[in-house]
Amino acid sequence: MPGASVDDVLCTRFLVASSRRQDLVAAWQVVRDSFGDHDVPSALMGVTVLGYSDQLVEIEAVAAVLDPSGSADDR
């Protein structure tokens, strides 16, 4: 939605195609740096494989944004 920002994110889920803890930590550091002080409930999981060839990371973010009339957008 236009006008949404990192501050509108309510929770996140990160899948990293690796079983190596250091890969998970490296991916998580990039996420934390991107979100700064906006700390939201998050899940970080190492997985065997993701849906696309050579895909290494999948990110899901849930956000809430008010429409211009002041009510929650329920699309």
C-alpha positions as protocol buffer text, in pm:
chain_id: "A"
residue {
  index: 1
  type: MET
  ca { x: 0 y: 0 z: 0 }
}
residue {
  index: 2
  type: PRO
  ca { x: 136 y: 347 z: -79 }
}
residue {
  index: 3
  type: GLY
  ca { x: 262 y: 523 z: 231 }
}
residue {
  index: 4
  type: ALA
  ca { x: 342 y: 208 z: 428 }
}
residue {
  index: 5
  type: SER
  ca { x: 676 y: 195 z: 607 }
}
residue {
  index: 6
  type: VAL
  ca { x: 879 y: -36 z: 828 }
}
residue {
  index: 7
  type: ASP
  ca { x: 706 y: 125 z: 1128 }
}
residue {
  index: 8
  type: ASP
  ca { x: 373 y: -23 z: 1010 }
}
residue {
  index: 9
  type: VAL
  ca { x: 502 y: -383 z: 1029 }
}
residue {
  index: 10
  type: LEU
  ca { x: 338 y: -588 z: 1306 }
}
residue {
  index: 11
  type: CYS
  ca { x: 529 y: -918 z: 1270 }
}
residue {
  index: 12
  type: THR
  ca { x: 769 y: -1096 z: 1038 }
}
residue {
  index: 13
  type: ARG
  ca { x: 876 y: -1445 z: 934 }
}
residue {
  index: 14
  type: PHE
  ca { x: 1210 y: -1523 z: 771 }
}
residue {
  index: 15
  type: LEU
  ca { x: 1301 y: -1851 z: 607 }
}
residue {
  index: 16
  type: VAL
  ca { x: 1668 y: -1909 z: 525 }
}
residue {
  index: 17
  type: ALA
  ca { x: 1770 y: -2206 z: 308 }
}
residue {
  index: 18
  type: SER
  ca { x: 2051 y: -2323 z: 535 }
}
residue {
  index: 19
  type: SER
  ca { x: 2106 y: -2538 z: 838 }
}
residue {
  index: 20
  type: ARG
  ca { x: 2419 y: -2344 z: 936 }
}
residue {
  index: 21
  type: ARG
  ca { x: 2364 y: -2125 z: 1241 }
}
residue {
  index: 22
  type: GLN
  ca { x: 2609 y: -1862 z: 1112 }
}
residue {
  index: 23
  type: ASP
  ca { x: 2397 y: -1818 z: 796 }
}
residue {
  index: 24
  type: LEU
  ca { x: 2087 y: -1763 z: 1008 }
}
residue {
  index: 25
  type: VAL
  ca { x: 2271 y: -1512 z: 1227 }
}
residue {
  index: 26
  type: ALA
  ca { x: 2399 y: -1325 z: 920 }
}
residue {
  index: 27
  type: ALA
  ca { x: 2049 y: -1307 z: 769 }
}
residue {
  index: 28
  type: TRP
  ca { x: 1903 y: -1192 z: 1100 }
}
residue {
  index: 29
  type: GLN
  ca { x: 2162 y: -915 z: 1132 }
}
residue {
  index: 30
  type: VAL
  ca { x: 2057 y: -774 z: 794 }
}
residue {
  index: 31
  type: VAL
  ca { x: 1694 y: -777 z: 911 }
}
residue {
  index: 32
  type: ARG
  ca { x: 1773 y: -607 z: 1244 }
}
residue {
  index: 33
  type: ASP
  ca { x: 1980 y: -340 z: 1068 }
}
residue {
  index: 34
  type: SER
  ca { x: 1690 y: -272 z: 830 }
}
residue {
  index: 35
  type: PHE
  ca { x: 1430 y: -243 z: 1106 }
}
residue {
  index: 36
  type: GLY
  ca { x: 1642 y: -34 z: 1341 }
}
residue {
  index: 37
  type: ASP
  ca { x: 1457 y: 45 z: 1665 }
}
residue {
  index: 38
  type: HIS
  ca { x: 1125 y: -94 z: 1535 }
}
residue {
  index: 39
  type: ASP
  ca { x: 1136 y: -430 z: 1713 }
}
residue {
  index: 40
  type: VAL
  ca { x: 847 y: -661 z: 1617 }
}
residue {
  index: 41
  type: PRO
  ca { x: 769 y: -1025 z: 1698 }
}
residue {
  index: 42
  type: SER
  ca { x: 958 y: -1231 z: 1442 }
}
residue {
  index: 43
  type: ALA
  ca { x: 1036 y: -1590 z: 1353 }
}
residue {
  index: 44
  type: LEU
  ca { x: 1364 y: -1695 z: 1189 }
}
residue {
  index: 45
  type: MET
  ca { x: 1380 y: -2050 z: 1056 }
}
residue {
  index: 46
  type: GLY
  ca { x: 1638 y: -2253 z: 870 }
}
residue {
  index: 47
  type: VAL
  ca { x: 1482 y: -2470 z: 600 }
}
residue {
  index: 48
  type: THR
  ca { x: 1613 y: -2729 z: 359 }
}
residue {
  index: 49
  type: VAL
  ca { x: 1487 y: -2569 z: 38 }
}
residue {
  index: 50
  type: LEU
  ca { x: 1263 y: -2284 z: -79 }
}
residue {
  index: 51
  type: GLY
  ca { x: 1027 y: -2268 z: -375 }
}
residue {
  index: 52
  type: TYR
  ca { x: 1247 y: -2122 z: -648 }
}
residue {
  index: 53
  type: SER
  ca { x: 1576 y: -2248 z: -786 }
}
residue {
  index: 54
  type: ASP
  ca { x: 1865 y: -2073 z: -608 }
}
residue {
  index: 55
  type: GLN
  ca { x: 1627 y: -1893 z: -367 }
}
residue {
  index: 56
  type: LEU
  ca { x: 1806 y: -1844 z: -35 }
}
residue {
  index: 57
  type: VAL
  ca { x: 1567 y: -1627 z: 170 }
}
residue {
  index: 58
  type: GLU
  ca { x: 1192 y: -1576 z: 197 }
}
residue {
  index: 59
  type: ILE
  ca { x: 1047 y: -1289 z: 397 }
}
residue {
  index: 60
  type: GLU
  ca { x: 688 y: -1241 z: 512 }
}
residue {
  index: 61
  type: ALA
  ca { x: 581 y: -919 z: 684 }
}
residue {
  index: 62
  type: VAL
  ca { x: 235 y: -833 z: 817 }
}
residue {
  index: 63
  type: ALA
  ca { x: 158 y: -462 z: 843 }
}
residue {
  index: 64
  type: ALA
  ca { x: -139 y: -247 z: 940 }
}
residue {
  index: 65
  type: VAL
  ca { x: -201 y: 85 z: 767 }
}
residue {
  index: 66
  type: LEU
  ca { x: -489 y: 328 z: 815 }
}
residue {
  index: 67
  type: ASP
  ca { x: -659 y: 448 z: 500 }
}
residue {
  index: 68
  type: PRO
  ca { x: -692 y: 826 z: 454 }
}
residue {
  index: 69
  type: SER
  ca { x: -1038 y: 824 z: 617 }
}
residue {
  index: 70
  type: GLY
  ca { x: -877 y: 698 z: 939 }
}
residue {
  index: 71
  type: SER
  ca { x: -1013 y: 342 z: 940 }
}
residue {
  index: 72
  type: ALA
  ca { x: -814 y: 22 z: 900 }
}
residue {
  index: 73
  type: ASP
  ca { x: -778 y: -92 z: 540 }
}
residue {
  index: 74
  type: ASP
  ca { x: -943 y: -435 z: 520 }
}
residue {
  index: 75
  type: ARG
  ca { x: -843 y: -541 z: 169 }
}
